[in-house]
Amino acid sequence: MTIFKNLISVAELNALLQEGSCRIVDCRHELMQPEKGYQEYLAGHIDGAVYANLDHDLASPISADSGRHPLPDITDFQAVVEAWGVSDDVQVVVYDNGNGAIAARLWWMLRWVGHANVAVLDGGITAWLGAGELTSVDIPIIDSMAYKLEPNSKMIVTTEEVAAAQESGDFTLLDARDKNRFDGVSEPIDSKAGHVPGALNVPFSKLLQSDGRWRPIDELVEIWRRSVTTTEGQSLVAMCGSGVTACHLLITAEMLGLPMPRLYVGSWSEWIRDESRAVATADDE
């Protein structure tokens, strides 16, 4: 059986379904309408798909010091993964409405806890429907599987480490938010606009075609070459507003054969919790 570890196409997913050898997870979510994704799931999803709620399954409650989507307690996440029927040899396919922005978070989280066989459906359910495929309203009944998760702390960067890197230059930050938010022109979600000083802006939307699928590899290589500059010995760390869309950059790096950047889970929404932390805008730079 072919193993998929970053992207999977509609045709490739169909082949897996014919074999009956994968677990599908629907990750649709709207930040401003948190219940909309689940309502869309109930109205029609890829047959056999379970639902992952970004706020409840892929994050823990917000604290006074955290960003908007802190990682869940590992025991809680293990219970969720086990209820989905995931075990070591199961191929997991995750999807959202189309651009992979939410699905990428679950892709990364499964990689973080040691599950290698996970891929994002390129183009999401939009591509699925566009190919003439059907959906189902049936909620699958799945046997729970015991699965020991093993989180890799080396894949994560904390706010303290980001603050220290302002002096040490140990790594380069890549910010996946759109340019207006990064530049400090507008901020529709968080209390401050701008970015962590020294960060580079690599909007995840620039990596996508108009239909929500990833651009061809040669185009991604060129975008990465123009956008990502580091000094010798520096590693990369990805961030965004709350550690969700940043995961899009991690998939892209892996597709390009590059070492996967680490993830600053707290991201911008955690950085600005402390008024003493520096904030930069386009005017400053």
DRENKE-268161 format. One record per residue (C-alpha): residue number from 1; x, y, z. Coordinates in Angstrom, 2 decimals. Example, Ala and Ser with C-alpha at 12.3 -4.5 7.8 and 13.67 -1.06 7.14 Angstrom:
# DRENKE-268161
SITE    n     east    north       up
SITE    1    12.30    -4.50     7.80
SITE    2    13.67    -1.06     7.14
//
This chain:
# DRENKE-268161
SITE    n     east    north       up
SITE    1     0.00     0.00     0.00
SITE    2     1.27     3.48    -0.89
SITE    3     1.96     5.68     2.15
SITE    4     1.12     9.40     1.99
SITE    5     2.95    11.79     4.29
SITE    6     2.16    15.33     3.15
SITE    7    -0.41    15.75     0.37
SITE    8    -2.87    13.36    -1.25
SITE    9    -5.04    14.00    -4.31
SITE   10    -8.71    13.16    -4.77
SITE   11    -7.80    10.31    -7.13
SITE   12    -5.27     8.90    -4.67
SITE   13    -7.76     9.11    -1.82
SITE   14   -10.34     7.29    -3.93
SITE   15    -7.85     4.49    -4.50
SITE   16    -7.26     4.20    -0.75
SITE   17   -10.99     4.11    -0.09
SITE   18   -11.36     1.28    -2.57
SITE   19    -8.86    -0.63    -0.45
SITE   20   -10.70     0.37     2.73
SITE   21    -7.39     1.28     4.30
SITE   22    -7.52     4.80     5.68
SITE   23    -9.12     6.98     8.35
SITE   24   -10.50    10.34     7.19
SITE   25   -10.87    13.37     9.45
SITE   26   -12.93    16.44     8.54
SITE   27   -11.37    19.59    10.05
SITE   28   -13.64    22.30     8.63
SITE   29   -13.75    25.37    10.88
SITE   30   -14.50    29.08    10.63
SITE   31   -12.70    31.25    13.20
SITE   32   -15.52    33.79    13.35
SITE   33   -18.27    31.15    13.27
SITE   34   -16.91    28.28    15.40
SITE   35   -19.93    25.99    14.97
SITE   36   -20.14    26.36    11.19
SITE   37   -17.61    23.65    10.41
SITE   38   -19.52    21.00    12.34
SITE   39   -22.78    22.04    10.73
SITE   40   -21.14    21.65     7.33
SITE   41   -19.88    18.22     8.37
SITE   42   -23.40    17.15     9.36
SITE   43   -24.77    18.43     6.06
SITE   44   -22.34    16.32     4.06
SITE   45   -18.83    14.89     4.43
SITE   46   -16.60    12.35     2.73
SITE   47   -18.07     8.96     3.56
SITE   48   -16.51     7.50     6.70
SITE   49   -15.00    10.78     7.89
SITE   50   -15.01    11.67    11.59
SITE   51   -15.01    15.31    12.72
SITE   52   -12.21    17.21    14.49
SITE   53   -13.14    20.46    16.21
SITE   54   -10.25    22.92    16.21
SITE   55   -11.22    24.53    19.51
SITE   56   -12.07    21.36    21.43
SITE   57   -10.12    18.48    19.87
SITE   58    -7.02    20.23    18.53
SITE   59    -6.56    22.84    21.26
SITE   60    -7.04    23.35    24.97
SITE   61    -8.92    26.22    26.63
SITE   62    -7.23    29.61    26.42
SITE   63    -5.37    30.74    29.54
SITE   64    -4.26    34.20    30.66
SITE   65    -0.81    33.65    29.13
SITE   66    -1.56    31.49    26.12
SITE   67    -2.33    32.14    22.50
SITE   68    -5.72    31.40    20.98
SITE   69    -5.06    27.72    20.27
SITE   70    -2.73    26.16    22.85
SITE   71    -2.02    22.47    22.37
SITE   72    -4.43    20.12    24.14
SITE   73    -3.43    18.03    27.13
SITE   74    -1.79    14.95    25.66
SITE   75    -4.12    12.61    27.57
SITE   76    -7.14    14.37    26.11
SITE   77    -5.71    14.27    22.59
SITE   78    -4.86    10.59    22.97
SITE   79    -8.49     9.87    23.85
SITE   80    -9.61    11.73    20.72
SITE   81    -7.17     9.90    18.44
SITE   82    -8.09     6.53    19.92
SITE   83   -11.80     7.26    19.43
SITE   84   -11.06     7.89    15.75
SITE   85    -9.68     4.36    15.47
SITE   86    -6.14     5.45    14.66
SITE   87    -3.27     3.07    15.34
SITE   88     0.36     2.75    14.17
SITE   89    -0.32     1.39    10.70
SITE   90    -3.40     3.46     9.82
SITE   91    -3.14     5.98     6.99
SITE   92    -4.87     9.18     8.11
SITE   93    -6.21    11.71     5.60
SITE   94    -7.29    15.13     6.87
SITE   95    -9.21    17.81     5.00
SITE   96   -10.97    21.12     5.42
SITE   97   -12.92    23.41     3.09
SITE   98   -10.10    23.71     0.64
SITE   99    -6.87    25.51     1.45
SITE  100    -5.51    23.16     4.12
SITE  101    -5.23    25.94     6.69
SITE  102    -7.05    24.01     9.42
SITE  103    -6.26    20.48     8.27
SITE  104    -2.56    21.33     8.46
SITE  105    -2.86    21.76    12.24
SITE  106    -4.05    18.17    12.68
SITE  107    -1.46    16.95    10.17
SITE  108     1.27    18.52    12.29
SITE  109    -0.21    17.35    15.59
SITE  110    -0.25    13.73    14.43
SITE  111     3.35    14.06    13.28
SITE  112     4.19    15.69    16.63
SITE  113     2.90    12.66    18.55
SITE  114     4.68    10.17    16.32
SITE  115     2.14     9.22    13.65
SITE  116     3.97     9.41    10.31
SITE  117     1.26     8.24     7.93
SITE  118    -0.88    11.35     7.64
SITE  119    -1.65    13.52     4.61
SITE  120    -3.75    16.56     3.76
SITE  121    -6.31    16.24     0.97
SITE  122    -5.06    18.77    -1.59
SITE  123    -7.91    21.20    -2.24
SITE  124   -10.05    19.74     0.55
SITE  125   -13.72    18.99     0.17
SITE  126   -13.92    21.66    -2.55
SITE  127   -11.65    19.53    -4.75
SITE  128   -13.60    16.40    -3.78
SITE  129   -16.92    17.91    -4.87
SITE  130   -15.33    19.52    -7.91
SITE  131   -14.28    16.06    -9.10
SITE  132   -17.91    14.95    -8.96
SITE  133   -17.48    12.83    -5.83
SITE  134   -20.38    12.28    -3.43
SITE  135   -20.72    13.05     0.26
SITE  136   -22.56    11.32     3.09
SITE  137   -24.56    12.44     6.10
SITE  138   -23.97     9.18     7.96
SITE  139   -21.95     9.47    11.17
SITE  140   -19.51     6.55    11.21
SITE  141   -19.40     4.11    14.10
SITE  142   -15.75     3.33    14.74
SITE  143   -14.13     0.91    17.17
SITE  144   -11.71     2.70    19.47
SITE  145    -8.05     1.67    19.17
SITE  146    -5.47     1.84    21.95
SITE  147    -2.66     4.10    20.78
SITE  148     0.24     5.44    22.83
SITE  149     1.12     8.96    21.71
SITE  150     4.71    10.14    22.10
SITE  151     4.99    13.94    21.77
SITE  152     8.25    15.29    20.42
SITE  153     9.12    18.43    22.37
SITE  154    11.90    19.25    19.89
SITE  155     9.24    20.16    17.29
SITE  156     7.99    23.07    19.42
SITE  157     9.35    26.51    20.30
SITE  158     8.12    28.48    23.30
SITE  159     7.58    32.21    23.68
SITE  160    10.59    32.34    26.00
SITE  161    12.75    30.83    23.27
SITE  162    11.43    33.30    20.72
SITE  163    12.22    36.17    23.08
SITE  164    15.74    34.83    23.67
SITE  165    16.30    34.48    19.93
SITE  166    15.78    38.22    19.57
SITE  167    19.28    38.54    21.01
SITE  168    20.93    35.26    20.01
SITE  169    19.63    34.97    16.45
SITE  170    19.44    31.20    16.90
SITE  171    16.63    30.84    14.39
SITE  172    14.60    32.71    11.80
SITE  173    10.86    33.15    12.28
SITE  174     8.53    32.63     9.33
SITE  175     5.12    34.24     9.81
SITE  176     2.31    32.69     7.73
SITE  177    -0.23    35.50     8.22
SITE  178    -1.27    37.76     5.38
SITE  179     0.85    40.81     4.61
SITE  180    -1.55    43.44     6.01
SITE  181    -1.61    41.76     9.41
SITE  182     2.15    41.24     9.39
SITE  183     2.82    44.83     8.32
SITE  184     0.52    46.22    11.01
SITE  185    -1.95    47.68     8.55
SITE  186    -4.93    45.77     9.93
SITE  187    -5.73    43.10    12.52
SITE  188    -9.17    41.44    12.32
SITE  189    -8.62    38.92    15.12
SITE  190    -6.00    39.90    17.69
SITE  191    -5.65    43.01    19.84
SITE  192    -2.50    44.28    18.11
SITE  193    -1.29    44.36    14.53
SITE  194     2.31    43.85    13.48
SITE  195     4.87    41.10    13.88
SITE  196     7.73    39.80    16.00
SITE  197    10.81    41.87    15.13
SITE  198    13.05    40.08    12.65
SITE  199    10.36    37.69    11.38
SITE  200     9.94    37.05     7.67
SITE  201     6.51    37.09     6.08
SITE  202     5.57    33.97     4.08
SITE  203     1.77    34.18     3.72
SITE  204     0.46    30.64     3.40
SITE  205    -2.10    31.88     0.85
SITE  206     0.76    32.65    -1.55
SITE  207     1.58    28.93    -1.66
SITE  208    -1.85    28.12    -3.07
SITE  209    -3.51    28.15    -6.45
SITE  210    -6.85    29.92    -6.91
SITE  211    -8.74    26.66    -6.28
SITE  212    -7.09    26.13    -2.89
SITE  213    -4.63    23.44    -3.99
SITE  214    -0.90    23.80    -3.40
SITE  215     1.09    25.34    -6.25
SITE  216     3.35    23.10    -8.34
SITE  217     6.71    22.30    -6.76
SITE  218     8.72    24.54    -9.09
SITE  219     6.57    27.53    -8.13
SITE  220     6.86    26.70    -4.43
SITE  221    10.64    26.50    -4.76
SITE  222    10.73    29.98    -6.26
SITE  223     8.41    31.48    -3.63
SITE  224    10.47    29.91    -0.85
SITE  225    13.72    31.12    -2.41
SITE  226    12.45    34.70    -2.61
SITE  227    10.82    34.74     0.83
SITE  228    13.09    32.75     3.13
SITE  229    16.58    34.05     3.84
SITE  230    18.71    32.79     6.71
SITE  231    22.30    33.06     7.83
SITE  232    24.49    29.99     8.08
SITE  233    23.56    27.74    11.00
SITE  234    20.12    29.23    11.54
SITE  235    17.12    26.94    11.68
SITE  236    13.53    27.92    10.85
SITE  237    10.53    28.35    13.13
SITE  238     7.02    28.88    11.76
SITE  239     4.34    31.00    13.39
SITE  240     1.03    32.68    12.53
SITE  241    -1.79    34.05    14.65
SITE  242    -2.27    31.03    16.89
SITE  243    -0.16    28.11    15.65
SITE  244    -2.67    26.82    13.08
SITE  245    -1.97    28.16     9.58
SITE  246     1.77    28.10    10.36
SITE  247     1.55    24.34     9.93
SITE  248     0.90    25.01     6.24
SITE  249     4.52    26.17     5.97
SITE  250     5.72    22.98     7.65
SITE  251     4.05    20.79     5.05
SITE  252     5.44    22.95     2.26
SITE  253     8.98    22.74     3.62
SITE  254     8.71    18.95     3.75
SITE  255     7.35    18.85     0.19
SITE  256    10.45    20.78    -0.90
SITE  257    12.73    18.26     0.77
SITE  258    13.76    20.70     3.48
SITE  259    14.03    20.03     7.22
SITE  260    10.65    20.68     8.82
SITE  261    10.70    23.99    10.72
SITE  262     9.70    23.93    14.35
SITE  263     6.36    25.41    15.38
SITE  264     5.86    28.40    17.65
SITE  265     2.49    27.21    18.94
SITE  266     1.62    30.35    20.88
SITE  267     2.42    32.54    17.87
SITE  268     1.31    36.17    17.57
SITE  269    -1.69    35.90    19.91
SITE  270     0.59    34.69    22.71
SITE  271     3.47    37.05    21.93
SITE  272     1.28    40.12    22.43
SITE  273    -0.05    38.94    25.82
SITE  274     2.91    40.72    27.43
SITE  275     2.96    44.46    26.69
SITE  276     6.73    44.55    27.20
SITE  277     7.42    42.33    24.16
SITE  278     8.54    44.24    21.10
SITE  279     6.22    44.65    18.13
SITE  280     7.35    45.69    14.65
SITE  281     5.40    47.04    11.69
SITE  282     6.25    47.87     8.10
SITE  283     6.87    51.48     9.16
SITE  284     9.59    50.33    11.56
SITE  285    11.41    48.25     8.97
//
